[in-house]
């Protein structure tokens, strides 16, 4: 799995987890999805992605979106 795919899978998992937590635990968990969405938008414009940095340090192979 490349870095690009790992970041997208992680972001999707965070959004889904946030929706589930907001439904079954507390509605304010939806703010986690808002944070993930804002982070995806800023990463698209700046190329800076904290999740990509962590995955790179874990040894995930580089893709083309996050260098």
Buried (B, 14 or more C-beta within 10 A) or exposed (E): EBBBBBBBEBBEEBBEBBBEBBEEEEEEBBEBBEEBBEBBEEBEEEEEBEBBEEBBEEEBEEBEBBE
